[in-house]
Amino acid sequence: MTATISTGYAAGIDVAATVARCREQLPGPADLILAFVGGKHDPEAALAALRASFGDIPLAGGSAAGAIAGGGTGVGTGGFGYSGLEIGIIAFSGPDVTPKILTNRDLLESEEAAGQALGRAVRAQAAPGSAVLILFDSVAASAPLRLHPASRIMAGFHAALDGLPLHVIGGGLLTDINLSDGWMFDGHAIAKHAMTALVFPPGLHAATAILHGCRPVSSFFEITRVEGAEVLELDGQPALTVIERTLGLELGTTSGQQLSLVATLGQKQGDPFAPFDENNYVNRLILQADPARGSITLFEPDFSIGTRVQIMSRDNALMLESVTQGIADLEAGLHGECAFGLYIDCAGRASVMTGAETEEADLVLRTLKPGFPFIGFYSGVEIAPFAGDYSRPLDWTGVLTVFQRTA
């Protein structure tokens, strides 16, 4: 049986017609479909449309703030968008390329315990060095907004691996850029508060580049008071006051959304006095601010008392430079046959959020120019290998992975 990987991409109000247009771009039947469905489409209607087009085969993926697809061999028309009407599909056929789907539906009870359960399942299925794609429902609750922290998921996941080396990438699924909701396919049905791991066959080797775009605009501050993801004090002062003063904003007038558009908190890895290198930073987006408490709430609760951080400016020019340089570095290391590419792109990098004149996803498509199937989606959180075999959640990044066939 010939192993094939192919992609389809389309956008439209009618979900059945949009899925059908994607199906027309694929060369034949599939053993597994990974689909990213714009959040304006009804999930049950999307599931019915996918079943009508592809039959009763395993389904992974779910809602996405938008989708991205590249041109090239085996790819449809290509394009990108985040209107909520886009659908991107990647189809796998043949045991040499088709991943196994493993599912956990317990995020609401405990993200760390769910991560451990999924990690144990992956450890039982994966060979050393295997590529694994983790997808999870980002939104735990919408009123008030609460996210499923990827840092807790990954802490549990890696604990359960017990040292098994894997190449793990992933992302959080959203219905839109405003973090309104999220849902996913768990292999067969629609699920909330769930996560899946796609374990790829050993014959597919993954290479990943992390595309950044923030630079420090402050010296180091020490977190002196924190409650979960809510940072209350930096150097003994209200965190919101410190950030607004550093950025030159008028105190008390800045909403969390405005702050999230211009700044992050960054933790520098390694030597704190080493020259600036964006690849040494783990940045955390600001989810909301509370002027009454003088606090900010981050996307992840993994900073603690004593953590040294810097205020980071989201830099559009650096973001685009990082795309160009990151792709060049990745391509320089590719030596085998490229099977397909996957791009997990923070929804906050869309120009509607950054104000950049150039769409970052468009630059990725124009710079990479793959002659292989390429698909991507706009995410809430990105997961990528950061140090050795440990993969951790990142904010305001693009995670670009190319899968190559090995002999």
N, C-alpha and C positions, 0 to 999 in steps of 0.2 A: 504494500500500500504506500503510495506516494505521500510524504508529509508536506503539508502546505499551511502557510499562514497568510491571511489576506485581510484587508480592512475595507470598511465602507463608511461613508460620512454623508450626512444630508441634514437639512434643517427645514422645518415646516410645522404648521399648526396641527395638521392631521397626523397623529402619531402612526397610524397604520400605514398611510401613504409614505411617511418618512422612513419607517423601517423597511418598507418594500423597496424604496429607492436604494437604501443601503444594501439590501439583499441582491439587487441587480448588479452591484459592483463586485460581488464575490464569484469566484470561478466554479464553485461546486458545493456539495454538502459539507457540514462541519460536525466535529465531535464535541466541541465546546465553544460557547460564545461569551466573550467579555464585552459588555455593552455599557456605555456611559450615556445616560438619558437626561436631557435638559429638564430642569425642575418645573417648568410650566406644563410638562406632559403628566397626565395622570398615571401613577405607577401600575395600577391594575390594567389599564388600557395598553400601556407599554408592554407588560408581560404577555397579554393576549396577542398583541401584534407580533412579538418575537416568536411566540409559539406557532402562530399561523405561518410565519415565514421559514422557521427553522425546525419545527417539530419539537418533540419532547427530548431535548438534549440538555445537559447541564448549562446553567446560566450563572455568570458572575458579573460583578459591577453594580450599577445602581444609579442613583441620582448624581448629577454633576451640575455645577454652576455654569458649565460650558464645555465644549469639546474642541479638539484640535486634530487635524489629520494632514499628512504630508502627501505630496505627489511622488510618483515613482512607480516602479514595477509592482503590480499586484495591488495598487491603491486606487481608490476612486477619484472623484474630482478634487478632493482636498479642500482645505480651508480651516477657518477657526471662527468661534463666536461664543458669546456668553449672554445671548438673549433669553436663554431658557428653552429654546425650541430645537437646539442642535442634538443630534444623536451620532455618536461615534461607536463603531463596532469593530472588533478584531476577532476573526474566526480561526480556530485551530483544528486541523484535521490530521490524524495519524498519531500513533503512540510516541513517536520520537520527539514531538513538539508539544503535545497536548498536556497541560498541567493537571494535577489533581486538585480538587476543591475540598478544603476542610473548613468547617463552620463552627462558630460558637455564638450563642444567642443570649449570653448572660451579662452583657455590659452594664445593664441597669443595676444589677446586684453588686457587682464589684469589677471595676476595670482591670485591676491587677490580677484578680483570681481568674477572670476570663482570659487574660493574656497568658497566664500560666497554663490553663487548659488547652488553649490553642497551641502553645509552644510544645506541650507534651505530644499532641497529635502530630505536629510537624516533625518533631524529633523521631517519631516512629516511622515516618514516611520518607524523609529526606536523606539523600546521600550527602556526605561532607562536601562543602563547596557549592551546593545547589543554590539556584536563584529562587527566591520566594517573594511574592507580591502580597502584601497585607492591605486589605481594604476594610474600612469600618464606618459605621454611621456616626457622623461627627456630633450631632445635636442630641443631647440628653433631654433637654426641656427648652421650651421657647418662651415661657412666661413664668418667672424671669428666665433669661437666657442662661443655659448651662451646657457646657460642652463635655463630651467624653474625653478626658485627658489622654492623649496618646503616650505621654511619658509614663503613666501608670500601666498602660497596656504593654508597652515595650519592656518595662522593668519586670513584669511577670513573665512575659514571653521569653526574654533572655535567661531568666532564672531557670525556666523549665528546659531550655536547650542544653544546660549543663556542659557548656563549652563546645558544643557542636558548631563548627564554623560554617556559616551560611552567608549568602549575599542577599540581604533583606532590604527591600524598598517598599514604599506604600504611601497611602494617603487617606485622608478623611473625606467622606462623601457629603455633599451639600446639595440643596435644591437651588440655591442662588447665592449671590455675593453677600447678601444681607444676613446670612446664617439663619434663614427662616426655619429650615427643617432639613432632614436627610432620610434616605431609605436605601435599601440595597436588595440585590438578589442573593439569596443564600445557597444557590445551587439549583433550586427548584421553584421557590416562591419569593414573595415580597417579605422583607423582615425589617423591624426596627430594633435598635439597641443590639445590633449583631455585628459580627466581623467574620471575614473569610481570609484564608491563606491559600494562594495558588502556588503549589509546589511544582516547579518546572523540572522536566527530565534532565539527567546529568549531561546529556548531549548539547544543552544550551548553556553557554557561559555568558554572564552578565558583566558589563562594564558601565560604571555610573560616573557622571559629572554632576556636581552640585553648583548651581548658578545662583549667585548671591546678589548684592546690591546695596549694602549698608556700610556706612563709615562712622567711626566714633567722633562725637562732638563734645566730649567731656573727658575729664580724668576719671579715675576709678572711684566708685562709691561702694560702700559696704551696706548690704541689706541688714538693718538692725531690728526690723520688726516685720513679720510676714505671717499671714494666715492662709495656708493653702496657696492659691494662685493670686491672692490679694496682697500686694506689697504696700505696707503702710508707712515705713520709714526707710530713708536712705541717710546714712551718717547721722542718725538720731533726729532727722527732720522729716516733716511730712513729704512722702515721695512725690505727690503731685506738685507741691510747691517747688521742690528741687528741679523737677523736669521742666516745669513752665519757666522757671528762672533761667535755667540753662539754655532753653530754646528761645528766650526773649518773648514769651507769650504773656498776655495780660492775665494775671492770676485770677482764678475763679470763673473764667468765662469759657474755658476750653472743655468741650465734651470729649468723652472717650473716643468717639468715632473720629473726631478731628485729630486727636493725638495719634490714633492708630494710622492715620494717613501720612504722618510726618516722622514718627519716631518709634523705636523699639528699645528694649533693654538687651544689651549684649554681654555675654560671658565669654571672655577670651580664654582659649585653651592653651596650655603650655606656658612658655615664658611670658609673663606679663609685660616685660620690657623689650620684647622682640619687635622689629619693625612691623608696621601694619601689613597684615595679609588677611583679606576677607575670609579666607578659608579656615582661619583659626577661631572664628566666632560662631557661637550658638546664639541666635537672636530670638527674642520672644516678643511677639506682637502684643500691643495693648488692646484688650477687649473692651474695657470700659473704665471710666474714672468716677470717683465719688468725692466731689468737693467738700461735702460735709465731714468725711473721714480723712480727707487729704490723701486718699489712696488711689492706686491704679490696680486693675485686675488684668493679669496676663492670660494668654491662651493656655499656658501649661503651669502646673503647680510644682515644678521641679527646681525652683530656686529656693534657698533656705537662708536662715540667719547665718551671717558670715560670708555669704556669696558675694564676691566682688564683681561689680557690673559697670558698664559704661552706657551712657545714653548714646544711641546710634541714630543717625539721620538716614532716612530712606532716600537714596540718591538715584535718580532716574538715569543719569549719565553713567554712573558706575554699574547699574543694573544691565544696561545694554552692552557696556564693555565686558561685563562678566559673561554674558551670553556668547559674545564673539570669541573671547579667549577660552572659555570653558569648552566650547564645541571644538575649537582647534586642538586643544590638549587631548580631548577624548578621541577625536578622529586619528590623531597621531599614534594612539595606542591600539587602534583596531587593526588586526592582522588576518583574522579568519573571515569566513563567509557570514555576512550580517543577515540574520533571519528576520528580525523586526526591531522597531524602536518604540519606546514608551516614554511619554513626557508627563510628569505630575507637576502641575503649575499652580502655585498659590494664586487664589482668586484675587488677592490684593495687588497682584502685579499687572492686572488689566488696566489699560489706560484710563478707563472710566473712574478708576480709583486713584491712580497715580498722577493723572494729568499729563503723562508723557505723550509727546507727539507721535512717537513710534510705538506700535503695539509690540510688546516683547515677544508674544507667541509668533507673530508674523516674522520677526527677526530670526527666531529659532528655525522656522520653516525655510526661510531664504538662505540661512547660513549653513544649515545641516545638509540640505538638498539630498535626501536619501534616495538610493535606488532600491529601497526595500520598504515593506509595509511599515507605516509609522502612525501612531495614534497617541492622543493625549487628552487630559481632562483638567479642568480647573478645580482645585481642591481647597479644603480647609486647613489641613496640616500635611506636611510632607515628611516622609520617613526615608532615611538613606544611611548607608554606612559612613560613619564619621571618624571613628578611630579603630583600626583593626577590624575585627569581625562584629563590633557592636554597632547596631543601627539605632539611631535616636530620632525623635521628632524635631523638625526644623520649621521655622516660620519665615515667610516672605522669601522663599527660595523656589527655584525650578529644579526638579530632579530629573535628569535626562539619562535614560538607560538604553543601551544598545545590546541586544542579545545576539550572540554569535554561535554558529554551529562549531562544535569541536569534533575532531577526528575520532 
